[in-house]
């Protein structure tokens, strides 16, 4: 049985000079996965998915910004209930090559190969 959706924030979309009503964002927990999405068409196709509510919020935020709305056409998302988008960690930088140690000078026994 899946849990009931929990209200976690809003997105406010502006239609030209008019302000529409805020659109609610809801969190649904199913097993080890969380998903966040609005409930109003056509914006309900943006769904953030993650292992925790904060990771799902960061995924939703990234997908929302990739959508067709310009940044000046909406306000938010505004998170409530302690939700703080948790950005994924950047990939680790490759290790820089260590400088090679200076080669030690050859000993006289190694250089004298012509001994009888």
N, C-alpha and C positions, 0 to 999 in steps of 0.2 A: 504494500500500500504506500503510495507516495504521500509526502507531507503537503499540507496546504501552503500555497504561496505566501511569502512574508513581504510586506511593504518595506523597501529599503531606500527609496529616493525618488527623485523626479527629474524630468527633462522638460524644459519649457520652450516651445517652438513658436517663433514669430512669423506671422503671415503678413508681410509688408508692414504697413503702419498698425496693423491689428495684433493684439496679443491673444493667443489662444489659451485654453486652460492647460495647466501642467499635465504631463502624461506620467502616470505612476510607473515605477520600476519595481518589479517583484522578483524575489529570490525563491527558487525551488530547490530543495535538497532531495536528491535521490541516491541513496547509497553513499558512495564515496565521492560523488560529483555534485557540484553546485552549478546552477545556471541562473542568469539574470537577464530579464527582458521586459520591454514595455508590453502593455496589453492592448494597445490601439493599433489598428491597421492604418497605414502600411508600415509602420515602424516596428512592428512586432517581429520582423524577420531578423533584427539585430539581436543576437543572443550571445551573451558572454558565458563561457564555460570554464571552470577551473576546479581544482581540488578543494579550495576554500572559498568563502564568500569574497574575500579580498582579492584573490586571483581572478575570480569570475568578474569582479568589478573592473579590474584592469583590462581584461580581455574585452568586456563590453565597451569600455571607453575607447579602446583602440579601434574596434570595429565601427563604432558610432562615428568617429572622426573620419573614417574612410568612406562614409556614406555620401549621398548626393547633396546634402545640405551644407551650405557655406557656414563658416564659423560665426558670422554675424546673424544667422537665421535662427539660432537657438542659444539657450542658456543652460549650462549644466553639462553633464549630470551632477545633481546635488545629492550627496549621499547622507543617509541618516542611520541611526542605530549602530554607530561605531564602525561603519564600513569605511575602510581606507584602501583605495586601489593599490595593490601590491605589484609593482612592475617586475617582470621577470629579470633575473640576474643576467647581466651581459656575459657573453661567452668569455672564458678566461683567455688572456693574451698568451700567445705562444712564448715559450721560454726563450730568452735571448741566448744566443750561443756563447758559451764561456770562452774567454780567451785561452788559447793553448799555452801551456807552460813552456818556457824557453827551453830549448833542447840543451842538455848538458854536454859539455865538450867531451869528445871521445877520449878514453884512457889510452895510454901508450900501448897496452897489451892488445887493444882492439885494432889499432892502426897498423901495427907491425904484422902484416900477413906474410911477409917474405922470409920469415925465419926458417932455417933448414930443419 
